[in-house]
């Protein structure tokens, strides 16, 4: 899925998980909003969820994921898997064009409409049009800097904003304490 909508980056590093996103909303070739919030805290603040893609589609998925978290309150991976199964098999949901990245104290996952629920090997997930740029920058920062998770996310997103025209520098970062 090739999304030209935003950049969301999630990094697990030094006992914390941080998720950040830019604030740009683009309609075609025009920027229509510069300070959108694309990161949400769910489950009483214990789960972070970021989304990229069509805004209405992303909000529909966010609501469904939040409902799955209520069905499986202590099991974020199961909630994500159930959402992915529903997303893949429901005719209306299959048309939604968005990606989610979700994280709690123990897990971080990418969830797609293809039924994918992917846990990264290196603790870094990037989605949206600038996702690959942000991931590359985050990997370099993890290996070659002393920044904490939130600092890596912010810096990597700033780098992506300098490359990707669909990503701006109005960055919001949320953080959770991580558990092994």
BAZA-520843 format. One line per field, with one value per residue: x, y, z of N, C-alpha, C in turn; residue in three letters; chain. Coordinates in steps of 0.1 Angstrom, whole numbers. Layout:
% BAZA-520843
n.u <- [X_...]
n.v <- [Y_...]
n.w <- [Z_...]
ca.u <- [X_...]
ca.v <- [Y_...]
ca.w <- [Z_...]
c.u <- [X_...]
c.v <- [Y_...]
c.w <- [Z_...]
residu <- [Ala_...]
chaine <- [A_...]
***
This chain:
% BAZA-520843
n.u <- [8_8_11_5_4_14_38_46_64_78_97_115_136_162_147_122_94_87_65_59_46_41_23_10_-16_-26_-43_-45_-23_-21_-15_-36_-39_-18_-13_-23_-32_-20_-14_-25_-35_-46_-67_-67_-43_-23_-16_-3_-12_-7_-15_-16_-27_-59_-78_-105_-107_-86_-95_-118_-107_-91_-111_-123_-101_-98_-121_-115_-94_-109_-122_-102_-85_-60_-43_-28_-15_-33_-57_-49_-44_-70_-83_-70_-78_-106_-105_-94_-114_-139_-161_-165_-146_-123_-119_-108_-81_-55_-29_-19_2_9_16_25_37_51_50_52_36_29_0_-20_-44_-42_-41_-18_2_27_57_85_119_140_129_119_95_81_56_36_41_67_78_99_122_123_126_152_167_163_174_201_205_200_221_243_242_235_210_177_147_125_139_152_130_119_141_146_121_122_143_131_111_125_130_107_79_53_54_56_73_59_58_46_53_48_52_60_68_89_88_106]
n.v <- [-12_21_50_84_103_109_107_82_71_46_36_14_16_16_10_23_30_50_69_88_114_134_165_170_173_164_171_159_178_198_213_211_211_217_208_184_157_126_105_85_78_49_26_35_49_31_20_29_43_49_63_62_73_76_99_95_68_59_68_52_27_30_33_7_-8_1_-9_-36_-37_-34_-58_-76_-69_-72_-79_-68_-76_-97_-83_-67_-86_-97_-74_-72_-96_-91_-68_-78_-96_-84_-68_-40_-29_-38_-20_2_25_26_24_10_16_1_1_-12_-16_-40_-49_-40_-33_-35_-30_-41_-38_-61_-82_-83_-85_-74_-77_-58_-67_-52_-33_-10_8_22_41_53_79_90_71_51_67_78_55_46_68_65_40_46_65_51_33_51_73_89_94_92_72_89_111_100_94_120_133_116_119_146_146_130_148_167_155_142_153_151_152_171_194_196_180_155_136_107_87_56_37_9_-27_-57]
n.w <- [0_-10_5_5_28_53_80_103_130_151_178_198_225_248_271_267_247_219_200_171_150_121_113_90_66_35_5_-25_-42_-24_7_34_61_89_114_124_145_148_164_189_223_238_257_284_283_280_256_225_194_160_129_93_61_45_62_72_69_85_110_113_115_138_157_156_164_190_201_199_217_240_240_244_268_281_262_237_213_205_201_180_160_158_147_123_110_108_93_69_60_60_37_34_51_38_18_30_31_48_73_104_133_163_198_230_264_260_233_198_168_133_115_89_62_46_62_76_105_119_137_143_138_147_165_153_135_106_90_63_38_43_58_52_50_76_91_82_91_119_124_120_140_163_163_163_180_212_219_234_231_224_215_193_177_172_159_137_124_118_99_79_72_59_35_24_7_17_44_74_97_121_147_168_197_215_245_261_290_286_287_291]
ca.u <- [0_16_3_11_-4_20_49_46_76_77_110_117_151_167_136_111_89_82_58_57_40_40_10_6_-27_-25_-54_-39_-10_-22_-15_-48_-37_-4_-11_-31_-27_-21_-10_-36_-33_-58_-66_-63_-30_-13_-14_-1_-17_-5_-21_-13_-36_-70_-82_-117_-104_-78_-103_-127_-98_-88_-123_-124_-90_-101_-131_-108_-87_-118_-125_-89_-79_-46_-36_-28_-13_-45_-66_-44_-47_-85_-86_-64_-87_-118_-102_-92_-125_-151_-161_-164_-133_-112_-117_-101_-67_-47_-20_-17_12_4_26_23_49_59_49_50_32_23_-12_-25_-56_-39_-40_-5_4_42_65_98_131_149_123_116_85_78_46_33_50_81_82_112_132_123_132_166_173_162_184_214_205_201_235_254_239_231_196_167_137_118_148_154_118_118_151_143_110_127_151_121_104_134_131_94_70_40_57_61_81_51_60_41_59_42_62_56_79_89_91_112]
ca.v <- [0_33_60_97_110_113_98_78_63_40_31_9_18_20_9_31_30_63_70_102_116_148_171_175_167_168_168_160_184_210_211_216_213_214_204_172_147_112_95_84_69_41_17_43_54_20_16_40_40_59_59_68_70_85_103_88_53_57_69_40_15_33_30_-7_-13_4_-19_-49_-36_-36_-73_-83_-58_-74_-86_-59_-84_-104_-72_-63_-98_-98_-63_-75_-106_-85_-59_-85_-104_-75_-62_-26_-26_-41_-8_13_27_31_15_14_10_1_-3_-11_-18_-52_-52_-30_-40_-28_-37_-37_-44_-73_-92_-83_-81_-76_-72_-56_-74_-42_-23_3_7_35_40_65_82_92_60_45_77_79_42_47_77_60_30_52_72_40_28_61_84_86_99_83_68_100_119_94_96_134_136_109_125_159_142_126_160_174_147_138_164_148_152_184_194_198_167_151_123_101_77_47_29_-4_-39_-68]
ca.w <- [0_-11_11_5_37_66_84_117_134_164_182_211_227_262_281_264_233_215_187_167_137_117_114_77_59_21_-4_-38_-41_-15_22_39_76_92_128_127_155_142_174_200_235_240_268_296_281_280_242_215_181_150_116_81_51_45_76_76_69_97_122_114_120_151_166_157_172_204_205_201_230_251_240_248_275_286_251_226_200_201_196_166_151_155_138_109_104_104_82_57_56_58_24_36_57_28_9_37_28_59_81_118_141_177_207_244_271_256_219_188_156_121_112_76_56_39_72_82_118_118_148_137_144_153_173_146_125_100_80_56_27_47_67_49_53_90_96_79_100_132_125_121_153_173_162_163_189_226_220_239_221_220_208_180_169_168_150_125_117_112_87_69_68_50_23_19_6_24_58_78_109_132_152_181_201_228_250_272_295_279_295_282]
c.u <- [9_8_11_4_3_32_47_58_75_91_110_132_153_155_124_106_83_76_56_52_41_26_4_-6_-27_-37_-48_-25_-10_-22_-27_-48_-23_-2_-20_-24_-30_-16_-21_-31_-46_-56_-61_-48_-19_-9_-13_-5_-14_-10_-17_-23_-48_-76_-95_-115_-96_-86_-113_-119_-94_-99_-125_-113_-93_-112_-125_-100_-96_-122_-114_-81_-64_-38_-36_-25_-25_-55_-62_-47_-62_-89_-82_-73_-100_-116_-101_-105_-138_-150_-159_-151_-121_-109_-109_-86_-60_-39_-20_-4_8_15_21_37_58_60_48_47_28_11_-17_-38_-54_-38_-27_-5_19_49_79_109_139_143_120_106_82_67_43_43_64_86_95_123_134_130_147_173_174_172_198_215_207_215_246_251_236_217_187_157_130_126_151_142_117_128_149_131_114_135_141_114_112_135_117_84_56_42_62_68_72_49_54_47_52_52_56_69_78_93_97_103]
c.v <- [12_45_73_106_115_105_95_69_58_33_26_9_22_20_17_28_44_62_84_102_131_152_174_166_172_163_170_166_196_205_218_218_209_209_193_163_133_101_96_75_62_33_24_47_44_16_29_35_51_54_68_64_80_87_95_73_50_58_57_28_18_30_15_-13_-10_-5_-32_-49_-38_-51_-81_-73_-60_-80_-78_-67_-91_-94_-68_-74_-99_-86_-67_-86_-100_-76_-66_-92_-95_-67_-47_-22_-28_-29_3_13_34_20_20_8_12_-4_-2_-14_-29_-54_-39_-37_-31_-37_-32_-44_-57_-85_-93_-78_-84_-69_-70_-63_-64_-32_-10_0_21_32_53_68_85_82_54_55_78_66_42_56_72_49_36_59_62_35_38_73_80_91_88_80_80_109_113_96_110_137_129_115_139_156_138_138_168_167_145_150_163_148_165_183_197_184_165_137_119_90_69_40_15_-15_-49_-78]
c.w <- [0_-7_11_15_49_68_99_119_148_166_196_214_242_272_279_249_230_201_183_153_134_117_101_71_45_13_-18_-36_-32_-1_27_54_79_106_133_137_150_151_185_211_237_253_280_295_280_266_233_202_171_137_105_70_51_59_80_78_82_110_124_119_134_161_167_165_187_209_207_214_242_252_246_256_279_274_238_213_195_195_182_156_148_146_124_103_100_92_69_51_54_45_25_41_47_19_17_34_39_65_95_124_155_186_222_251_266_241_211_175_145_118_98_72_49_49_79_96_120_130_142_145_152_162_167_135_119_90_74_45_31_56_65_53_69_96_94_89_114_134_127_135_164_174_166_172_203_229_226_228_216_211_194_171_164_157_137_117_111_99_76_64_58_36_16_19_13_39_62_91_121_139_166_185_214_232_261_277_290_289_285_278]
residu <- [Unk_Unk_Unk_Unk_Unk_Unk_Unk_Unk_Unk_Unk_Unk_Unk_Unk_Unk_Unk_Unk_Unk_Unk_Unk_Unk_Unk_Unk_Unk_Unk_Unk_Unk_Unk_Unk_Unk_Unk_Unk_Unk_Unk_Unk_Unk_Unk_Unk_Unk_Unk_Unk_Unk_Unk_Unk_Unk_Unk_Unk_Unk_Unk_Unk_Unk_Unk_Unk_Unk_Unk_Unk_Unk_Unk_Unk_Unk_Unk_Unk_Unk_Unk_Unk_Unk_Unk_Unk_Unk_Unk_Unk_Unk_Unk_Unk_Unk_Unk_Unk_Unk_Unk_Unk_Unk_Unk_Unk_Unk_Unk_Unk_Unk_Unk_Unk_Unk_Unk_Unk_Unk_Unk_Unk_Unk_Unk_Unk_Unk_Unk_Unk_Unk_Unk_Unk_Unk_Unk_Unk_Unk_Unk_Unk_Unk_Unk_Unk_Unk_Unk_Unk_Unk_Unk_Unk_Unk_Unk_Unk_Unk_Unk_Unk_Unk_Unk_Unk_Unk_Unk_Unk_Unk_Unk_Unk_Unk_Unk_Unk_Unk_Unk_Unk_Unk_Unk_Unk_Unk_Unk_Unk_Unk_Unk_Unk_Unk_Unk_Unk_Unk_Unk_Unk_Unk_Unk_Unk_Unk_Unk_Unk_Unk_Unk_Unk_Unk_Unk_Unk_Unk_Unk_Unk_Unk_Unk_Unk_Unk_Unk_Unk_Unk_Unk_Unk_Unk_Unk]
chaine <- [A_A_A_A_A_A_A_A_A_A_A_A_A_A_A_A_A_A_A_A_A_A_A_A_A_A_A_A_A_A_A_A_A_A_A_A_A_A_A_A_A_A_A_A_A_A_A_A_A_A_A_A_A_A_A_A_A_A_A_A_A_A_A_A_A_A_A_A_A_A_A_A_A_A_A_A_A_A_A_A_A_A_A_A_A_A_A_A_A_A_A_A_A_A_A_A_A_A_A_A_A_A_A_A_A_A_A_A_A_A_A_A_A_A_A_A_A_A_A_A_A_A_A_A_A_A_A_A_A_A_A_A_A_A_A_A_A_A_A_A_A_A_A_A_A_A_A_A_A_A_A_A_A_A_A_A_A_A_A_A_A_A_A_A_A_A_A_A_A_A_A_A_A_A_A_A_A_A_A_A]
***
